[in-house]
Amino acid sequence: MNSTDRTPADLLRSALATDPARPLVTFYDDATGERVELSVATFANWVAKTSNLLQDGMSAEPGERVALLLPAHWQTAVWLLACASVGTVAELGGDPGRADHVVAGPGAFEAGLACRGERYALSLAPLGRRFVPGPPEGYADYAVDVPSFGDRFVPYAAVDPEEPALVVAGTELSGAEVVERARADAAGRDGGPGARVLSGLSYDTWDGVSAGLYAALAGGGSVVLCRNLDRLDEGALAARVESERVSAIVR
């Protein structure tokens, strides 16, 4: 983290410059048994590709609204940082009928059709697999398209940290406000800056998206992001905490 960082994309760039090999997001889905670990460098690569898809493939412009109809998931985290990199406003659980673009996962495809802009579907299957035989009608398949985009991203216009960047639980935050809140959360977390936090919270509140992404970026830490954590008994949870060297639990 750099004291001059003003946007979430700045936080990611600083993390990449400081320690690209450290784990950033470790994702578990306890309904499928999936585990994915992304270092800062790997996460940043996904963000760059997705940012290029958003800017060039979807023709999204700064200030446009992207409804993210997605659960807490490593690919949702990627999209949040891609939106921050381009300057679009990420609306978690946003109204697709009022959004300029929509990115949807299983259970939200019908609702997402209300968006008249570009629509991308994510299967959220293990290893980010594509849809077979194809994506839902009205959508492009993220897993098919994103690999063809470049590993380096440069926005066409500089992102203004004072402009809206995120809408969560009905609250709109600028990029600077996201960074400020995330820094405060990281400082107050058990273990302090550099903490490895296990989060079972959804991404539909600030507390969930901070514990599950932003505070880790702001505090030089990492997150063990767990979907369907309620399927674990206390013994299995304790084993995960030990194996993942977790310093704080949020659920």
N, C-alpha and C positions, 0 to 999 in steps of 0.2 A: 504494500500500500504506500502511495505517495501522498504527501499533504496537499499537493496541487490537483489531485484527482477530483473531477467535478461531476462525472457521469459514470454509470455502471460500466460502460465500455472502457473508460479510463482505468477503472479498477482492474479489469481483466488485462489490459495492456501492461500495467505495473506488475501484476502477478506473473505474467509471462516473462517479463524482463528480469524479475527477481529470482524465481525458482520454477522454471517450466516443468520440471520432472515431478514435483510434489503432487500427491493426489488432491483433487479438488472436489469431485462428486463421485461417490460410490453409491450406486443405486441397487436396491433390492425390491423385487416384487414377490411377496410371500404367498401370492396366489399361484404363481407359475414356477417359482424357484429361481428366477432370473437374478443374476448379479452382474453388474457392469461397473468397472472402475475407469474413470477418466482422469488423467493427469491434467494439469493446467494447459499443457501444450496440446493434448488431444482435444480437450474441451474447446480451446481457442480455435483449433482447426475446424471443428464442426460449426462454430459460430461464424467464422469467416465464410465458409461455403454457404451457410444459410443466409448470411447478410447479402452475399452476392445474388442468391436466388431471390431474396426479397426486393433488392434494389433493381436488378436487371430482369430477372424472370417474371416478377410480379409487377414491375414498374411502380413500386411503392415509393412515395415521396415523404420527406420530413413533415410531421404534423398529421399524416393520415393515421387512421385508427385500424388496428389489427385485433380482431376478437380472437382470443386464444381459448378455445373450448376444449381444454385439456386438463388432466389431473396433475398432481405432483409427480413429475417424471423427469428423467435426465434430458429428454428431448424438449420438454417444456422449458427447462432451464436454458437450453441452447436458444430457443426462440426468443426468450426474454432478453438475452444479451444481443441477439441479432437485431431485434427491434431497437434496442438502445444504440447500437452501432450505426444504424441507418438514420435514426431520428424519428421513427414512427412511434406511435403510442400503443403500448401493449395493454390490452384490456382483458384481464383474466376473468373468464366467464362473461365477457361483454355481450351486448345485444347485437347479434349478427345483422339484423335488419338496419342498424344504424352504422355499422362498421364499413370501412372501405375494402377490407379484405378479411378472410376468415381462415383459421387453421383449426381443424377439428379432429378429435379422436373418437373411438367407438362410443356409441351412445349419444353422440351430438351431431351426427351427419345430417339428419333430417332438419334439425333446427338451423344448422349452418347454411342451408340452401336459401335462407332469407337474405343472405348477403348477395348483392349484385356484382361485387368485385371478384377478384381472384380468390379461388378456394383451394386449399391444400388439405389432404387427408393424411393422418398418421395412423398406422396400424397399431402402434405401441406393442407390437409383438417382440419377443426376445430377439436381440441382435438387430433391432430396427428393421425387421424384414418388410418387404414390399407386400402389397395385397395380391392375392392369387384367387381368381385369374386376373383381376384388375381392381382399381379403386372404386369406391361408391360413385354412382352416377352424379355428375356435376362437379367432380373433384379431380385434381391432379394428385398423383402419388408422390409424396415427399421423398420416400426412399428411392424411387426411380430417378427423380430429377436432380436431387441435391449433389450426388457424386460428381456430376459433370461441371460443377461450378468451382471457381478458383479457390486456392488455399490462402490467398492474400486479399484483404478487403480494404478499399479506400472509398470513403463516402464521397458522393458528388458535392455535398455541401457540409460544412462543419456543423456538428451537432451543438445546439445551444443548450447549456445545462439548466437554464431557467425555464425552458419550454416543457410542457407536459411530456412525461415519459412512461408512466405506469398508472393504470387504474385497477385498484383491488378493493373489494368490498365497498364499492361506491365512492372511494376516496381517490382523488386524482393527485398525483405527485410529480413534481419535476425531477429531472435527473439529479440535480443537486440535492433535492430533498431525500431522494432514495439513498444517495451516498451518505448524507448526514445521519439519517435514521439507522442505516446499516452499521455505521461506525459506532454509534451509541450502543446498539444491540451487541456488537462484538465485544466492546469494552465491558459490558455488564454481564456477559455470559460466564457461567462457571468455566474455569480454565483460562478466561481472558482471551486476549488476542492469540491467534494460533491454535485455538481449541478445535478439537475434532468432535463435531456435534452429531448425534444420532437424532433425526427428526422423523416423527410419524405424522406430522401435521399436513393437512392438505394445503393447496396453494390458493385457497379462497379467502384468506385473511392476510394482513400484513405480517403477523407473527409467523404464519406458515411459510410465506415466501422469503422472509428474512432468515429464519432458521434454516430453511432448505436451500438457500443460495446466497443472498446478498451479504449477510453478515460474514459468511466464510470468505467471500471476496474482499470485503472491507477490512477484515481482521487478520488476513494471512492464514486462515484456517482451512478446514475442509468439512464436508458434510457427508454423513451416511444417510441417504434419503430413502426412506422405507415406505413403500406402498403396501396396503393390506397388512400393516403391522399387527393388527388385532388377531391375526391368525397364529401368532407366536405365543407360546406359553412363557411364563416367567423364566423358566430354565433355559429355553432357547434364546430368549432375549439376553439373558446374562452371558451366555456363551458368545453371542454376537458382539456385545459390548467389549468383552475381553479380546476376542480375535481381531476386532477392528480398532482396538486401542482407543475407544471412545472416552472422551473426557466430560461430556455432558449429554443428557437425554432431554428431549423436548417432545411431548406427546399429549 
